[in-house]
Amino acid sequence: MTGADGTRTLVVHLGGIGDFLLVCPTLPALGEGGTVELVGRRERLNLAVAGNLARAVHDADAVDLHTLFSEPSERLRSFLARFERVVAWVRDEGGVESALRGCGITDVQVFPGLPPEDWTRHATEYYLDSLGLAAVPPLCLAIPPGETPYDVVIHPGSGGQRKNWPTGLFFELADALEVRGRCVTWCLGPAEEELRLPNGASVLREHSLAALAGELAAARVYVGNDSGVTHLAAAAGCSTIAIFGPTEPRIWAPRGDHVTVVQGSPWPRVQDVIDVVLQSGLTSHSSSQSTQEEKH
């Protein structure tokens, strides 16, 4: 799908950070020969502008996007009038597509924001397939690295508690790495503010996701759960270690030659993760994104 005629495309996305990053590989094709703008949660979608994947981002509340699910307001109609095409990644209960067409948009495509429950391939392929697009390389955000050369960055949270490696194991990991001479920096967001770190622990806090992407791009290694920040680290180009438990890495893991998935049953051992952090040369996707099963 291209915009060879200068098509102005609006992409609607209201999901999480990781879900949005999985959608991002579709944006270059949607903007080919035209422009792409996004509407939703501005802080998350700004990553696409910072990464040169979209021209502009609009806050959902500022344009009355919520009225799309009932009776579109005049403000929303006026906003939509700027676009020839709308691609919406939302749950459509039968009204979103008709509402968009009622606002004068003739090229409307509405898809569920997440793959179906029986989906077995990588989630990125769901978004590409929905639009009839061919496979593309893993996402790489064109965001310059920050000035701080972090060694090992650990992010212990995610959007769902069931996806989190037990916090105590993260502490064990940090202690073991520091004993081996590595320097650990903790990456904390709003969901991790209550986490009690050791006195003197190095902490990375960035309220802007685009700024955080730059900081992660400068890190030597990142370790985190199945989370949006883990996808962000991978998209920023950092050597990324993604810890998986109950969720399926074949579908949800970040993609790239620099990504290593460590999975156990139900969780990997600390030593499994230490071994991956300490190994050198994460050189190929086929060899480095192998699942390491816990051995009892």
Buried (B, 14 or more C-beta within 10 A) or exposed (E): BEBEEEBBBBBBBBBBBBBBBBBBBBBBBBBBEBBBBBBBBBBBBBBBBBBEBBBBBBEBEEBBBEBBBEEBBEEBBEBBEEBBBBBBBBEBEEBBBEBBEEBEBEBBBBBEBBBEEEBEEBBBBBBBBBEEBEEEEBBBBEBEBBEEEBBBBBBBBBBEEEBBBEEEBBBBBBEBBBEEEBEBBBBBBEBBEEBEBEEEEEEBEBEEBBEBBBBBBBBBBBBBBBBBBBBBBBBBBBBBBBBBBEBBBBBBBBBBBBBBBBBBEEBBBBEBBBEBBEEEEBEEBEEBBEBBEBEE
